[in-house]
């Protein structure tokens, strides 16, 4: 399953669309894409000749930008929202990792507890049997 995800991620990150196709897919004018690039909202890949190429990830970002502007945000607001969403995603990933690490630590601690457990018959000495137990322990230690 991991192979499918990796090839899918590579496909989404591969820049293949020229500006006119990207604009059509995003539902905006090509000039709007140039403005978004100038404002730092999107960074399309460039060919050796300098032509812009957009990936599926870029198209998704352009659609998100369009959605935010349709909701009434200006481009500065859109940029801030995108930055905050990116920070939130990074923090969420850190939190998920911390939760996995904590669960692993708890599991390891529980495994340690199980190793430290002693059967009840070995751990208990009944009142009145202490001298017998001590003789057995001392007898063993003096023999060994």
C-alpha positions in Angstrom: 0.0 0.0 0.0 2.9 2.4 0.7 4.0 2.1 -2.9 0.7 3.3 -4.1 0.8 6.3 -1.8 4.4 7.2 -2.9 3.6 7.0 -6.6 0.4 9.0 -6.0 2.3 11.7 -4.0 4.9 11.9 -6.8 2.2 12.2 -9.4 0.5 15.0 -7.4 3.8 16.9 -7.0 4.8 16.5 -10.7 4.5 19.8 -12.5 2.8 19.1 -15.9 0.2 21.8 -16.6 0.9 25.0 -18.5 -0.5 28.2 -17.2 -3.6 28.2 -19.4 -4.6 24.6 -18.4 -3.9 25.3 -14.7 -6.0 28.5 -14.9 -8.9 26.6 -16.4 -8.6 23.8 -13.9 -8.5 26.3 -11.0 -11.3 28.3 -12.5 -9.4 31.6 -12.8 -7.7 33.7 -15.5 -4.1 33.0 -16.3 -3.2 36.6 -15.3 -4.7 35.8 -11.8 -2.1 33.0 -11.5 0.7 35.4 -12.3 -0.6 37.7 -9.6 -0.8 34.8 -7.1 2.8 34.0 -7.9 3.9 37.6 -7.5 2.2 37.8 -4.1 4.0 34.6 -3.0 0.8 32.4 -2.8 1.9 29.8 -5.3 5.3 28.8 -6.7 5.0 26.9 -9.9 7.9 24.9 -11.3 9.8 26.3 -14.2 11.0 24.6 -17.4 14.6 25.2 -18.6 13.1 27.9 -20.9 11.4 29.6 -18.0 7.8 28.5 -18.7 5.5 27.9 -15.7 4.4 24.4 -14.9 1.7 23.6 -12.3 1.3 20.3 -10.5 -1.9 18.7 -9.1 -0.8 20.0 -5.7 -0.6 23.5 -7.2 -4.1 23.2 -8.7 -5.5 22.2 -5.3 -3.8 25.2 -3.7 -5.2 27.5 -6.4 -8.7 26.1 -5.7 -8.2 26.7 -2.0 -7.1 30.3 -2.7 -10.1 30.8 -5.0 -12.4 29.5 -2.3 -10.9 31.9 0.3 -11.2 34.9 -2.0 -14.8 33.9 -2.8 -15.4 34.0 1.0 -14.2 37.7 1.0 -10.6 37.5 2.0 -8.0 39.7 0.3 -4.8 38.1 -0.9 -2.9 39.2 2.2 -5.6 37.4 4.3 -5.4 34.4 2.1 -1.6 34.2 2.5 -2.0 34.4 6.3 -4.7 31.7 6.3 -2.5 29.4 4.2 0.5 30.0 6.5 -1.6 29.2 9.6 -3.0 26.1 7.9 0.5 25.0 7.2 1.6 25.7 10.8 -1.4 23.8 12.1 -0.6 20.8 9.9 3.0 20.8 11.2 1.9 21.0 14.8 -0.7 18.3 14.3 2.0 16.0 12.8 4.2 16.7 15.9 1.3 16.0 18.2 0.5 12.8 16.5 4.2 11.7 16.7 4.3 12.7 20.4 1.1 10.6 21.1 2.7 7.6 19.3 5.9 8.1 21.3 4.0 8.3 24.6 1.9 5.2 23.8 5.1 3.3 23.0 6.7 4.5 26.3 3.6 3.4 28.2 3.6 0.0 26.5 7.3 -0.4 27.3 6.7 0.5 30.9 3.9 -2.0 31.1 6.2 -4.7 29.7 8.8 -3.9 32.3 6.1 -4.2 35.1 5.3 -7.7 33.8 8.9 -8.8 34.1 9.1 -7.5 37.6 6.1 -9.5 38.8 6.9 -12.4 41.1 4.5 -15.3 41.7 2.6 -15.0 45.0 4.0 -18.3 46.4 7.6 -16.9 45.9 6.8 -13.5 47.3 4.9 -14.4 50.4 6.2 -15.9 53.7 3.5 -17.0 56.1 3.9 -16.0 59.7 5.7 -18.7 61.6 7.5 -20.0 58.5 10.1 -17.2 58.5 12.8 -19.3 60.2 12.3 -22.1 57.7 12.6 -19.7 54.8 15.7 -18.0 56.3 17.3 -21.4 56.8 16.6 -22.4 53.2 18.0 -19.1 51.9 21.1 -19.2 54.2 21.6 -22.8 53.3 21.5 -22.0 49.6 23.8 -19.0 49.9 26.3 -20.8 52.1 26.4 -23.8 49.6 26.7 -21.6 46.5 
